[in-house]
């Protein structure tokens, strides 16, 4: 059997209408991951819906509502193979109300392609996505300056360079090391510089989109960290018994492991022993970070555990916090955030209301300097260190210890208000 290709989770981010979905669709089509016939159907469909030119975008936008609105709503996942890697492509929405999906997308992503339209340049959401992808630990960034074909840009090297400088400025403010960020010019709709060099841009001798994504480094799997597996669902399967499912964030899970699931129904943790692990309908002896698994644990009943609980080694149980300190960025709150505010926090698979107990210090996100005036209210764009009190015990880890388990999004009345990560916590004694 040939060695299986290394796997990379790749997210496409950027402002709405800058061509993310079209870029993904064009890449999949040009590399033969979507066939001619399927493409023809999408083209006819686009024309029927009065969306001529949207056929590439439709490759990922498989929800009917999205095709009618011409907007990416949910996260679309698609397997994509190059000669070197197999990618799971995550097409993240650019629209504000879909930022929650962008967050869950980026927190699963190892690498990101930021699509910026050459005619528009940097937009509010371009900046927000630069910040978010940084906070949520996306390791590597490629910037694709798209729509180089558009009238007024006309494949101009001068315009490309202006956009690059503009993105560099904002990327630096968002905390990216710009000498490690790569830039390429593309025109997705006509397919220029996607998989082969473009005759229209003779001045460009660098990578195509395909060769650029093949240059991402495979992220180190955090197998050396303790096992952490947030529970997604719990099933009862005839003949097997209770089968929890979830994605391993860190560590390695092996058959025979002594484990504990916390907080569990009683809040004291539920111990057990891993009997079987199944992945893609096949039994395996062990599983690693990034693997989605179903497993059976001796000693755990269906009522004992639920979505949002986390499994770890019996001798290194996940941290259940009674309170925690976090760095947060307020993104789109309708008014202001003050002490006492209690929205819902999305932490891995858990959804828990947490109260803002103290605003320890307010920070200017562009400079990282402390802001002393009006420090008891947070508005959109503000960053702060805050003390939070979950209304029920929740598993979260310090960013310095297990970063994969430290990040969260804050939602309120259907929008993502803020995002952040845990920097310290008070452990509940189990």
N, C-alpha and C positions, 0 to 999 in steps of 0.2 A: 504493500500500500504506500502511495506517495505521502510524503510528509504533509500534514495539513497546513494550510497557509495560516500565517499569523492574522489575528483579528483586531480590527480597529473600529471603535465607534466614532463616527464622523458627523458633526452637526453643521448644517448650513444656516447661518444667521444673517441678520441685516434688516434694514428698513423695508417696510411694506412697498411693493411695486419696484423694488430695485432688481428683481429678476432671480430670486433664489430658486423658486420652483422650476422656472424655465432652465436655469443652469443645471439643476439636478436632472431634469428630464432629458435635456440635450446630451449630457454626459452619459446617461444610461443608454440612450438611443445610439449614440455614436460608437459606444463600446460593445454594441450588440446585446446589451442586457435587456433591451425591449425590442421586439421585432417590428419589421415594416408594417405588417398587417395590423397589429395593435395600434401602431402610430397613425395609420391611415384612418382607422375608426375614430381615434381621438381627434384627429383633424376635422373629420366630418362633424363630429359632435360639437366641437368648438364653434364651427361655422353655424350650425343649427342654433346654438345658444347665443349667437351674435357675439362670440368671443374669438373672432378670427385672430390667430397668432398665439392662442393660449394652449395649443395642443401639447407642448412640452411640459407646461405646468401641470396639465391634467394627469401626467404619469404618476405623480405623487398624490395629487388631490383626488383621491378616489371616493371621497364622500360626495354624494349628489349635491348636497347644499353648497359645498365648496365650489363645484363646477358652475353652479348657477350664479354664485356671487363672485367667482373668480378670486377667492381669498382662501388662504391656507388656515384652517381652523385648528385641527388636532394635529398631534405629532404623527407623521407618517414614517414608518420604518421600512427600509427596503434593503435587501442584500445586494451587494454589488461587488463583483470580482475584478481585480486587475491581475496581471501576471504575477504580481508580488504578494498582494494582500487580499483578504476578504474584508470588506467594509460593511458595517451596518450604517446606512445613511439615514440620518434623522433630519427631516426638513422642518425647521422650526418656524412657527408663525412670526410675522413681523408686527401684526396688529397688537395694540395695547391690551385688549381684553384677552388676548391669547398668550400673554406673557407667562402665565403659570405653566403652560405647556413648554414654552421656551426654557423655563427654569428646569423642569423635570428633564427636558431634553439635554440641556447643557450639563446637568449634573451627572448624566450618564455618558457624556462625550469625553473622549480622550483628546480629540483634535477638532478644530473648528475652521470652516471657511466663511469668512465675512464677505458678503457680496455688497459692493458699493457702486451705485450707478454713476458713470462718468459725468453725465449732464447735471445730476443733482448734488453730487459730492456727499459730504457728511451731513446726516440728519439727526434729529433728536433721538430716534431709535437706534441709529448706528452707534451713538455714544452710549446709550443705555445697554445695548448688547455687548459692547466692548467691556463695560464695567461688570456686567453680570457674568459673562463668560470667565472673566478674571476671578471674581469672587467665588464662583462655583468650581474653580479648579480645573478648567479646561487647560491642558498643558501646552498645546502648540496651536499657533494661529497662522492661517494663510489668508491674505486679503486679495480678492478677485475684483478688479475694477472693471465692471460690466458696462454694457451698452456703448462700447467704443464705436459702434457703427452708427450711432444716432446722429441725426442731422445737427450740425453745430459743433459736434465733437469730431466727427469724420476721421476717426483713427489717429487723432493728433497726439504725438508724443508729449508735446508741451502740456496739454490738458491732463494726460495720464500722470505726469510728474506732479502737477499741482494737487491732484486728488491724493496722491501718495503722501505728499507733505502734510496735507490736511489730516489724513488718517493717522499719520505718525504722531502728530501733536496730541490728538485725543487719546491715542493708544497709550502714550507716555503717561498722560494724566490718569488713565484708568489703571496704571500699574504694570503695563506690559513692558518687557525689555524689547525696545523696537529693533535692536540689531538682530534679534532672533525671530522677528516677524517677517514673513516673505510676502512679496507683492507680485501680481501678474495682471496684464491687461487681457480682457476677453470680450467677445460679443456672442452671448449664448444663443440668441435667436437664430442668427445666420450661421452659427457654429464656428466662429473664428477663434483660433487658439484654444480650442477645447481638447481635441486629441491630436491635432496636427498644427504645425506652425502656420501662421496666417500671412499670405502674400500681401494683404492689405496693411500689415504692420511690419514692413521690412526692418524698421528700427529696433524691433524687439527680438533679441537673440536668446532670451531666457526660456524658462519652462512653459509648456502648455499646462492646462488645468490637470490633465491626466498625469503628466510626469511630475507635476508639483505635489499632487496628493500621494504619489508613490514615494515621495521623499520624506513623508512623515516618519518619525521613529515610533516603533512599537512601544507603547507605554509599559513600564514595568508593572507586572501584576503584583498587587500588594499581598503576596502569599506569605510574607514573613510577619505580617500583623496577625493579631488574634482573629479567629473566625467570628464574622458578624453576618447574619443572614436575616434581614427584615422579612417578616411573614406577610405575604400578599393575600393569600386565601387559605382556607382549611376545608378540605373535602373529606367525605366519607365514601370510600370506594369498596364495593362488595368484594369480598375475598382478600382484600389487603388490609382494610381498616382505615385509620385516620391518616390522610396524606396532606400535610401542609405544603404549600408551594411558595417559592420566592427566589430572589436573585442574590447570589453571594456577593457581598460588597468587598470583604477582605478575608484573608486566611484560606484554609483548605478544610473541606469537610470530608471525612472518611467514614466508611461503614465500620461500625464498632465504637465510634467516638462516644464518650460520655458528654452529654450536652445539657444545657439548661435554657429554657425559654422564659424571658422576663418582659414586662412585669407579670404576665399571666393573669388568670381570672382573679385569683386571691391576692395578687400583688406581691406574692412571696417568691415567685419563680417556679417553674415546673421542670423537674429534672427528668432525664430519660437517656436512652441509648439508641443511636442511629442503626436501624436494621437494614434498610435499603435506600438507595439513591437512584433516581431515574432522571434521564435527560434526553430530550427528543425521543421519548418512548423507548429508550434503551436503558437497561440497568448498568450502572457504572460503580466502580469501587470508591472513586473520589471525585470531587468537583472543586473548581477554582473560582476566583473572582471573575464576575461577568457571566458566569454560568447560571441559567435559569433552571432550577431543579424542583422536582417533587420528591418527597422523602417520607419514610415511615419511621416513627420513633416509638420504641417500646416504652410504655408507661405514660403516654400522652393521649388523653381523650379529646373528642371534638369540642367539648365545652370548656376545656382547660385553657385554650389559647385562641387568639384572634388576630386579624389583620392589625398591623402596627406593633405587635410584640416582636422581639428580636431574639434569635437563637445564637448562643455562643458556647464556648467550652465550659464544662462544669466548674473547672478550676480558674476560669477567668471570665466571669459573667459580664455581659454588657452593662454599662453604667445606667442605672435608673436615677434620673435627676428629680429632686424635690424643688430645686431652683437652679437657674444657670445664668451666666453672664455671656452676652453675645455682642458681636459687632453687626450692626444692621444698617441697611441703606433704604431710605424711604423713597418709593418710586412713584406711586400714584394714589395718595390719600386725598379724599375730597376736601378735608380741612387741615387739621393739625393732629399730631399724635402727642398725647400727654400721659403722665402717670395715671394708672387706673384703666387704661385702654386694654380690652381683652379680646383680641381677634383670634381666628383659628390659624394655628401653625401647622404647616405640612412638613413633617420631618421624616425622611425616608417614606415608609408606607403608613406612618401614623398621622392622624389628624387630631390635634389637641388644642383646646383653648388655653392661651397663656396670657397672664396679666403683666403689663409693664409696671414694675414696682419702683424702678429708679432709673433716671437718665444720668449715668455716671459722668460721661463727657461727650460733648458734641464735636464732630470733626468735619473739617472742610474736605470733601472727598477728592477734590482736585489736588490739594497740596498735602493732605494728611495732618495739617496743623489743627490744634485745638481751637474751638470757637467758644468764646466766653459769654457773649451777649445772647439773651433769650435762650438760655441753655435748657430751660424746662419745657420747651415746645420743639417738636420736630416737624418740619415741612418737607414737601417733595424735594428730592435732591440732597437732603441732609443725610449725613452718616453719623452714627453715634455708638458708644459703648453703653449697653443697657443691662439692667438686672431684670430677669423674667421669672415669673412663677407659674408653672403649669398647673392647670386646674385638676389634673389627675397625673399620676406618675407616667413619665415618658422616657424612652431610651434615647440618649443623645451622648456624643463623645466630644472631648476637647479636640479642636482643630489640630493641635500639636501632637496629639496621640493617635487618633484615627480620623484623619480629615474627611474620609468618605462618609463618615457617620455624623459629621458636625454641621452639615449645611441644611438650611430650611428656607421655605417661602412662607410669607404671611398673607393670608387671604381674608377679604372682608366684602360682604355683599357682592360676590361674583367677580371681584377683581383682585389682582395681586397688588397688595399695598406696599410690600417690602420684601427684602431678602436678607439673609445673613448667615453667620456661622457662630458656633459656640466656642468661646475661648476659655471658660471655666465653669465648674458645676459643683453643686453640693449633692453628694450621693445619698440615696435612700438606703438605709440598712435593710437588707432582705431578711 
